[in-house]
Amino acid sequence: MTALIETSSDRWTRMIRSTGVVGLVTFVVLFAALIASSPGEPPFLASPEEALAFYLNSTAGWVQAAMAVAALAAIGWIWFVVGLCLLLGRAEGSPPWRSAVGLVCGVILAALLLLNTSGNAASFGAADLDLAVASYAFDVSSLGFANVWLALGGFAVCCGWVVLSTRIVGRWLGWWGIASGLGLVLARFFWTSVIWLLPYAAFWIWMIIMCIQLVRKPGAVLRAADGRASPGGERP
């Protein structure tokens, strides 16, 4: 019987496909949890009365469970970001500085979900909130969300830049990533307007397409990555 020997290419191919699967699952879980945990959420410029009413409506047990699921999705997001940036780093060659910057920017979203708990705390203790505290907690959550667009924009621009220069999954996805990333950065300056929804939606659609590419063609993606860098890590 011939022994099956797993090669480095096999491990990379499995990692690429796993990264795509985790990214898609994370997207579904994260947005399902965020929608479930935000019943009747007011706009960014909510009045203190609207903020307090929102938190009072968020004290149900299933809402608290949804918040915990959103935090769990943050772990899946880290997995996706690390896997994608490792792949892009392999394609980029040495030094993989754009991939490294993209990695750091990408994990900031997970940090927000795991560490920025002002909104969660306000929902948990809503019965004891006064108007001023409710308004402050809501503003902290809203501004934290708006600020994370800058990090997501940096992640998309760095990843798109590598994709564009290496053509690892197609130049059009590189342009899409750069455009959506720059849009998110610009949206931060108009964060109280609904215009932010356009680059935000474009970013997540870009992420979904990237994940589908990784799931469908992991071998082709790996060959494309290997074809763009010499064994020494320098560009041919």
C-alpha positions in Angstrom: 0.0 0.0 0.0 1.4 3.4 -1.0 1.5 5.9 1.8 -0.2 9.2 1.3 2.2 12.0 1.9 0.8 15.5 2.5 2.8 18.1 0.8 3.2 21.8 1.6 0.9 22.6 -1.4 -1.8 20.4 0.1 -1.7 22.2 3.4 -1.8 25.6 1.7 -4.7 24.5 -0.5 -6.6 23.3 2.6 -5.9 26.5 4.4 -7.1 28.6 1.4 -10.4 26.7 1.2 -10.9 26.8 4.9 -10.2 30.6 4.9 -13.0 31.1 2.3 -15.4 28.9 4.2 -14.8 30.6 7.5 -15.2 34.0 5.9 -18.6 33.1 4.4 -19.8 31.6 7.7 -18.5 34.6 9.6 -20.4 37.0 7.4 -23.7 35.1 7.9 -23.3 34.7 11.6 -22.0 38.2 12.2 -24.8 40.0 10.4 -27.5 37.7 11.7 -26.3 38.4 15.2 -26.0 42.2 14.6 -29.5 42.4 13.2 -31.0 40.3 16.0 -29.2 42.4 18.7 -30.3 45.7 17.3 -34.1 45.8 17.3 -35.4 49.3 16.5 -31.9 50.8 16.5 -32.1 54.6 16.0 -29.9 56.6 13.6 -26.4 57.8 14.7 -27.8 61.2 15.8 -30.4 59.7 18.2 -31.8 61.8 21.0 -31.2 60.7 24.6 -34.8 59.4 24.8 -34.4 57.3 21.6 -31.1 55.9 22.9 -32.6 54.9 26.3 -35.7 53.4 24.6 -33.3 51.3 22.3 -31.4 50.0 25.3 -34.5 49.2 27.2 -35.7 47.1 24.2 -32.4 45.2 24.2 -32.6 43.6 27.6 -34.3 40.4 26.4 -32.3 37.2 26.8 -32.2 36.4 23.1 -30.8 39.9 22.4 -28.0 39.3 25.0 -27.4 35.9 23.4 -27.1 37.5 20.0 -24.5 39.9 21.3 -22.4 36.9 22.5 -22.8 35.3 19.1 -21.5 38.5 17.5 -18.4 38.4 19.7 -17.9 34.7 18.7 -18.1 35.8 15.0 -15.2 38.1 15.8 -13.0 35.0 16.2 -14.1 33.8 12.8 -13.2 37.2 11.3 -9.7 36.9 12.8 -9.3 33.5 11.2 -10.4 34.8 7.8 -8.1 37.9 8.0 -5.1 35.9 9.0 -5.6 33.3 6.4 -6.2 35.8 3.6 -3.2 37.9 4.6 -0.9 34.8 4.8 -1.9 34.0 1.2 -1.4 37.5 0.0 1.9 37.7 1.8 3.0 34.6 -0.1 2.0 36.2 -3.4 3.5 39.6 -2.5 7.0 38.3 -1.8 9.5 39.7 0.6 9.0 41.9 2.4 5.2 41.3 2.6 4.5 44.8 4.2 1.2 45.5 2.5 -0.2 42.1 3.7 1.1 42.8 7.2 -0.6 46.3 7.3 -3.7 44.7 6.0 -3.6 42.1 8.8 -3.3 44.7 11.5 -6.1 46.8 10.0 -8.4 43.8 9.6 -8.2 42.5 13.2 -9.3 45.9 14.5 -12.9 45.0 13.6 -12.6 42.0 15.9 -11.1 44.2 18.6 -14.1 46.5 18.3 -16.5 43.6 18.7 -14.7 42.1 21.6 -13.5 45.2 23.5 -15.9 48.1 22.8 -18.6 46.8 25.1 -20.3 50.1 26.1 -23.4 49.3 24.1 -23.5 45.8 25.5 -23.2 47.1 29.0 -25.9 49.7 28.5 -28.2 47.0 27.1 -27.5 44.7 30.0 -28.1 47.4 32.7 -30.7 49.4 30.8 -33.1 49.5 33.7 -30.7 51.6 35.8 -29.7 54.1 33.0 -30.6 57.7 32.9 -30.8 59.7 29.7 -27.3 61.2 29.9 -25.6 57.8 30.4 -27.7 56.2 27.7 -26.9 58.9 25.2 -23.2 58.7 26.0 -23.1 54.9 25.6 -24.9 55.2 22.3 -22.5 57.8 21.0 -19.5 55.8 22.0 -20.8 52.8 20.2 -21.7 54.8 17.1 -18.4 56.6 16.9 -16.5 53.4 17.5 -18.4 51.8 14.6 -17.7 54.8 12.4 -14.0 54.8 13.3 -13.7 51.1 12.4 -14.5 52.0 8.8 -11.0 53.5 8.6 -9.5 50.2 9.6 -11.7 48.2 7.2 -10.8 50.7 4.5 -7.1 50.2 5.2 -7.6 46.4 5.1 -9.4 46.5 1.8 -6.9 48.9 0.2 -3.9 46.8 1.3 -5.5 43.6 0.1 -6.7 45.1 -3.1 -3.3 46.6 -3.8 -1.6 43.2 -3.5 -4.3 41.5 -5.6 -3.9 44.2 -8.2 -0.2 43.9 -8.4 -0.1 40.1 -8.4 -3.4 39.3 -10.1 -3.8 36.4 -7.7 -7.6 36.4 -7.9 -8.1 38.8 -10.8 -7.3 42.5 -11.2 -10.9 43.5 -11.0 -11.2 42.3 -7.4 -8.1 44.4 -6.7 -9.7 47.5 -8.1 -12.9 46.7 -6.2 -11.1 46.3 -2.9 -9.2 49.6 -3.3 -12.4 51.5 -4.4 -14.5 50.2 -1.5 -11.6 50.8 1.0 -11.2 54.4 -0.1 -14.9 54.8 0.0 -15.0 53.7 3.6 -12.3 56.1 4.6 -14.1 59.0 2.9 -17.4 57.9 4.5 -15.9 58.5 8.0 -16.0 62.2 7.3 -19.7 62.0 6.5 -20.6 59.4 9.1 -23.9 60.9 10.1 -25.2 60.6 6.5 -26.6 57.4 5.0 -24.0 57.7 2.2 -21.7 55.4 4.3 -24.0 52.4 3.4 -22.7 52.4 -0.2 -19.0 51.7 0.4 -19.9 49.6 3.4 -22.1 47.3 1.3 -19.4 47.3 -1.5 -16.8 46.2 1.0 -18.8 43.2 2.2 -19.8 42.1 -1.3 -16.1 42.3 -2.2 -15.3 40.1 0.8 -18.0 37.5 -0.1 -16.7 37.3 -3.7 -13.1 36.8 -2.4 -14.3 34.0 -0.2 -16.1 32.3 -3.0 -13.0 32.5 -5.1 -11.0 30.9 -2.3 -13.5 28.1 -1.9 -14.0 27.3 -5.5 -10.4 27.6 -6.8 -8.0 27.1 -4.0 -5.5 25.3 -6.2 -5.6 27.9 -8.9 -5.2 30.6 -6.4 -2.2 28.9 -4.9 -0.6 28.4 -8.3 -1.2 32.1 -9.1 0.5 33.1 -5.8 3.5 30.9 -6.5 3.8 32.1 -10.0 4.2 35.7 -8.9 7.2 35.3 -6.6 10.6 33.6 -7.1 11.8 30.9 -4.6 13.9 33.6 -2.9 10.8 35.7 -2.3 11.8 38.4 -4.8 9.7 39.5 -7.8 10.8 37.8 -11.0 
